[in-house]
Amino acid sequence: MPSSRQVAPLAWGGSPLAPPRWQLVQRLEGPRLASAVETSASYADPPARAAPADLLVAGDSLRLAQAWTPGSLSCVYIDPPFGTGTVRRGRGHDYRDVEDDPEPFVQWLSPWLAASRDCLCATGSLFVHLDYRAVHYVKVALDRIFGRDHLVNELVWCYSVGGKSRRGFGRKHDTILWYARGKDWAFYPEAVRIARRGGSHMRVVLDEHGQQVQEKTDRKTGRVYRYPVAAGKIPEDWWTDIETLNHSDRERTGWPSQKPERLLERLLGATTVAGDWVADWFCGSATTAAVAQRLGRRFVTADRAREAVALAQARLARRFAELPGVAEAAPPLEVWHESAPEGDPANPTTSQRSSA
């Protein structure tokens, strides 16, 4: 398993599209917000700075993904629309999801999948979070874009919060498709160990040091296997230990379909190390960015919905101020808004319908 990667330096450029204009509206350099900066730039001509800042972008994330330096990201997590065809409502925020029609949905999502592949470094990973409506359609598309042999895991996230069905079993899981850019993907299992469950087929005994171990004996070979309870274990590909957020959870921002930080902690912890760059092209309430910020990863995230960006901006500013040694250790956060004229295809007039 690789412990370090050579990654291309971050820069904008190479977009086949005409570069839109962007305005830097806020820079967070320490525990306080700096004054608004009146600056214009394009993807091809970003403002000069010694080290790239973490980025929160209000605008077309597909343009951003397609313009991002190839091979520079260690992980991309996206929680796109689920194709419910409904209005998703939260506490004070809502958005209209895309129509429940799988083939147009896959056609719409595929450019982000292809751009994500190009942005990933050789050991990088893409996580695509979906539910039963479209996951099998998107999996076929990902097989074509990445290659079937680049599927690492089909992760099943199980939860119990929410309504129940009277006409069938409650739909209480999402699927996260994990695809690797190359054959030698990064994986850090020791960073995501979980507690061992009791009541399994293994008996619990004390070893020669008086420590609890789970023990089993192979009936064919007679070999004895022992697993220290305190050391935990590496999770399987189905997760029941991370609950979805309820309405009164302290993490709640009011954004519909917000995901718990523990879920992103596991995904980022398993595939990245401090200093790696992470992207989320469907920002929502910025769960990915908030976790990346706390874990010392660098991030770029974007959304067309201005209300989502404002919510993310407040969340990241609050969390940024709480980080220890922020002025010395944490990179600055820059918030950019796309400034395209009315009628321009790049003008962000509709929500990107983010979920995270």
C-alpha positions in Angstrom: 0.0 0.0 0.0 1.5 3.3 -1.0 2.2 5.8 1.8 3.1 8.8 -0.4 2.3 10.0 -3.9 3.8 12.2 -6.5 1.0 14.6 -7.5 0.9 17.2 -10.1 1.0 20.8 -8.8 -2.4 22.4 -8.6 -3.3 25.0 -11.1 -6.2 25.9 -13.3 -6.0 25.6 -17.0 -6.6 23.3 -19.9 -10.4 23.7 -20.0 -11.9 23.3 -23.4 -14.6 25.8 -22.5 -14.3 29.5 -22.7 -13.1 30.6 -19.2 -15.9 32.4 -17.2 -15.0 35.3 -15.0 -14.8 34.7 -11.3 -14.8 37.0 -8.3 -13.0 36.3 -5.0 -15.5 37.5 -2.5 -14.0 36.2 0.8 -10.7 35.0 2.1 -10.4 33.3 5.5 -6.8 33.5 6.7 -7.1 32.8 10.4 -9.7 32.7 13.1 -11.2 35.8 11.6 -12.6 36.7 8.2 -10.5 39.0 6.1 -12.2 41.9 4.3 -13.8 41.1 1.0 -11.3 41.1 -1.9 -12.4 42.7 -5.1 -10.6 40.5 -7.7 -11.5 39.0 -11.0 -9.9 36.0 -12.5 -10.5 33.0 -14.8 -9.6 29.4 -14.6 -6.8 30.0 -17.0 -5.5 33.0 -15.0 -6.0 32.6 -11.3 -4.6 35.1 -8.8 -1.0 34.5 -7.9 -0.3 33.1 -4.4 2.5 31.2 -2.7 0.3 28.1 -2.0 -3.1 27.3 -3.3 -5.9 27.9 -0.8 -8.8 25.5 0.0 -11.6 26.5 -2.4 -15.3 26.9 -2.1 -16.8 27.9 -5.4 -20.3 29.2 -6.2 -20.8 28.3 -9.8 -20.6 25.5 -12.4 -18.7 22.7 -10.8 -18.5 20.8 -14.1 -16.4 23.6 -15.6 -14.3 23.5 -12.4 -13.8 19.8 -12.6 -12.9 19.8 -16.3 -10.5 22.7 -15.7 -8.8 21.2 -12.7 -5.2 20.0 -13.1 -5.2 16.3 -14.2 -3.7 13.9 -11.7 -3.8 16.3 -8.8 -6.5 14.9 -6.5 -6.2 12.0 -4.1 -10.0 11.5 -3.6 -13.3 12.7 -5.1 -16.5 12.1 -3.2 -19.8 13.0 -4.8 -23.3 12.8 -3.4 -25.3 13.8 -6.5 -29.0 13.9 -6.9 -30.8 10.6 -6.3 -33.3 11.1 -9.1 -36.3 11.2 -6.8 -38.2 13.7 -9.0 -39.4 15.5 -5.8 -38.6 18.6 -3.8 -36.1 17.7 -1.0 -36.9 19.7 2.1 -34.8 20.4 5.1 -35.0 22.9 8.0 -35.0 26.2 6.2 -33.6 24.9 2.9 -34.9 22.9 0.0 -34.0 22.0 -3.6 -35.8 20.2 -6.5 -34.2 16.9 -7.4 -33.7 15.8 -11.0 -36.5 13.8 -12.6 -36.8 10.0 -11.8 -35.7 8.9 -15.3 -32.5 6.8 -15.1 -31.1 7.1 -18.6 -31.1 10.9 -18.8 -29.8 11.0 -15.3 -26.8 8.9 -16.2 -26.2 11.0 -19.3 -26.3 14.1 -17.1 -24.0 12.8 -14.5 -21.4 11.1 -16.7 -19.4 14.3 -17.5 -18.6 14.7 -13.8 -17.6 11.1 -13.6 -15.2 11.4 -16.5 -13.8 14.7 -15.2 -13.2 13.1 -11.8 -11.3 10.2 -13.3 -9.0 12.7 -15.1 -8.4 14.8 -12.0 -7.4 11.8 -9.9 -3.7 10.8 -9.3 -2.6 7.3 -10.1 -3.4 6.1 -6.6 -6.6 8.2 -6.2 -10.2 7.1 -5.6 -13.7 8.2 -6.6 -16.7 7.6 -4.3 -20.2 8.0 -5.8 -23.0 8.0 -3.3 -26.4 6.8 -4.6 -29.5 4.9 -3.6 -31.6 2.1 -5.2 -33.1 4.3 -7.9 -30.0 4.8 -10.1 -27.0 3.0 -8.6 -27.1 0.1 -11.0 -27.3 2.4 -14.0 -24.4 4.5 -12.8 -22.3 1.5 -12.0 -22.5 0.4 -15.6 -21.4 3.9 -16.7 -18.5 3.8 -14.2 -17.5 0.4 -15.5 -17.2 2.0 -19.0 -15.4 5.1 -17.8 -13.0 3.5 -15.3 -13.0 -0.1 -16.4 -14.8 -3.0 -14.6 -11.6 -4.1 -12.9 -11.2 -0.7 -11.3 -14.2 -1.2 -9.0 -12.8 -1.6 -5.5 -15.9 -1.9 -3.4 -19.6 -1.6 -3.5 -20.1 -0.2 0.0 -23.5 -0.6 1.6 -24.3 2.1 4.3 -27.1 0.9 6.5 -29.2 3.1 8.8 -32.5 3.0 10.6 -33.6 6.6 11.0 -36.6 7.7 8.9 -40.0 6.5 7.9 -41.2 2.8 7.6 -43.1 1.1 4.8 -46.4 -0.8 5.2 -46.1 -2.4 1.8 -42.6 -3.8 2.0 -39.3 -3.8 3.9 -38.0 -0.4 4.8 -35.4 1.0 2.4 -32.7 1.7 4.8 -29.4 1.7 3.0 -27.5 3.7 0.4 -24.7 2.4 -1.9 -21.4 4.0 -2.3 -19.5 2.9 -5.4 -15.7 3.0 -5.0 -13.6 3.1 -8.2 -9.8 3.5 -8.3 -7.9 5.5 -10.9 -5.2 2.9 -11.2 -4.2 -0.6 -10.1 -2.2 0.6 -7.1 -4.8 2.6 -5.2 -4.1 4.1 -1.8 -5.8 2.3 1.2 -5.0 2.9 4.8 -7.0 0.3 6.8 -5.3 1.0 10.1 -6.8 4.5 10.0 -10.4 3.2 10.0 -10.5 0.3 12.4 -13.7 -0.2 14.3 -14.6 -2.1 17.5 -15.1 -5.8 17.3 -18.7 -6.9 17.9 -19.6 -9.3 20.7 -21.9 -12.3 20.3 -20.1 -13.6 17.1 -19.3 -17.2 16.4 -15.9 -16.6 18.1 -15.5 -17.1 21.8 -13.8 -14.4 24.0 -10.9 -15.6 26.1 -7.9 -14.0 27.9 -4.5 -14.4 26.3 -1.2 -15.0 28.2 -1.1 -11.3 29.0 -4.6 -11.1 30.4 -6.0 -9.3 27.4 -9.3 -10.2 25.8 -9.1 -11.9 22.4 -11.7 -13.4 20.1 -10.7 -16.9 19.3 -11.7 -19.6 16.8 -10.4 -23.0 15.8 -10.4 -24.2 12.2 -12.1 -27.5 12.2 -10.1 -28.9 9.2 -6.6 -27.8 10.2 -6.9 -27.4 13.9 -5.3 -24.0 13.6 -6.3 -21.4 16.3 -6.9 -17.8 15.2 -6.9 -15.0 17.8 -7.9 -11.4 17.3 -7.3 -8.9 20.1 -10.5 -7.2 21.1 -8.9 -3.9 21.9 -7.3 -3.7 18.4 -10.7 -3.7 16.7 -11.0 -4.7 13.0 -11.1 -3.4 9.5 -14.7 -2.8 8.5 -16.4 -5.1 5.9 -18.2 -3.5 2.9 -21.5 -3.2 4.8 -21.7 -0.6 7.5 -24.2 -0.6 10.3 -22.3 1.4 12.9 -22.8 4.9 11.3 -26.4 6.3 11.7 -27.8 8.9 9.5 -28.6 12.3 11.0 -31.9 12.8 12.8 -33.7 16.1 12.9 -32.3 17.2 16.3 -28.7 16.1 15.6 -26.1 18.8 16.5 -24.5 18.4 13.1 -27.6 19.4 11.3 -27.3 22.5 9.1 -30.9 22.4 7.7 -29.8 21.2 4.3 -31.8 18.3 2.9 -30.2 14.8 2.7 -27.1 16.0 4.7 -24.7 13.1 5.4 -23.0 12.5 8.7 -19.4 13.5 9.2 -18.5 10.0 10.5 -19.3 8.6 7.0 -16.8 11.0 5.3 -14.2 10.4 8.1 -14.1 6.8 7.2 -13.9 7.3 3.4 -11.2 10.0 3.6 -9.3 8.2 6.4 -9.2 5.0 4.3 -7.9 6.6 1.1 -6.0 9.9 2.0 -3.4 11.3 4.3 -2.9 14.8 5.7 -2.0 17.2 2.9 -3.8 15.3 0.2 -6.3 17.1 -2.0 -10.0 16.1 -1.9 -12.8 17.3 -4.2 -16.6 17.3 -3.9 -18.4 18.7 -7.0 -21.8 18.7 -5.2 -21.1 20.7 -2.1 -24.5 20.8 -0.4 -23.8 21.8 3.2 -20.1 21.1 2.8 -19.8 17.9 4.8 -16.9 16.7 2.7 -15.0 20.0 3.1 -15.7 20.2 6.8 -14.3 16.7 7.4 -11.3 17.4 5.1 -10.6 20.6 6.9 -10.6 18.9 10.3 -8.5 16.0 9.2 -5.8 18.2 7.6 -6.7 17.4 4.0 -6.9 20.2 1.3 -10.2 20.6 -0.5 -12.0 22.1 -3.4 -15.8 22.0 -3.4 -18.5 23.8 -5.5 -22.2 24.2 -6.0 -24.5 26.2 -8.3 -27.0 26.9 -5.5 -26.0 30.1 -3.8 -27.9 29.2 -0.7 -25.9 26.0 -0.4 -22.6 27.9 -0.8 -23.7 30.5 1.8 -24.5 27.7 4.2 -21.2 26.0 3.5 -19.3 29.3 3.9 -20.7 29.8 7.3 -20.1 26.2 8.4 -16.5 26.2 7.2 -15.7 29.7 8.7 -17.1 28.5 12.1 -15.1 25.3 12.0 -12.0 27.1 10.7 -12.0 29.4 13.7 -12.2 26.4 16.0 -9.1 24.6 14.6 -6.1 24.7 17.0 -3.2 26.8 15.7 -5.2 27.8 12.7 -3.3 30.9 11.9 0.0 29.0 11.7 -1.1 25.5 10.4 -4.4 25.7 8.5 -4.4 26.8 4.8 -6.5 29.8 3.9 -10.0 29.3 2.6 -11.1 31.2 -0.5 -14.7 31.6 -1.6 -15.2 32.3 -5.3 -18.4 33.3 -7.2 -18.9 32.9 -10.9 -19.7 36.1 -12.6 -21.2 35.3 -15.9 -23.6 37.6 -17.9 -27.3 36.8 -18.0 -28.0 34.3 -20.7 -24.5 32.8 -20.6 -24.6 29.0 -20.2 -22.2 29.4 -17.2 -24.6 31.6 -15.3 -25.6 29.7 -12.2 -29.3 30.4 -12.2 -30.4 26.9 -11.1 -29.4 24.7 -8.2 -26.9 22.0 -8.8 -29.1 20.0 -6.5 -26.4 18.8 -4.1 -26.9 16.4 -1.3 -23.9 16.1 1.0 
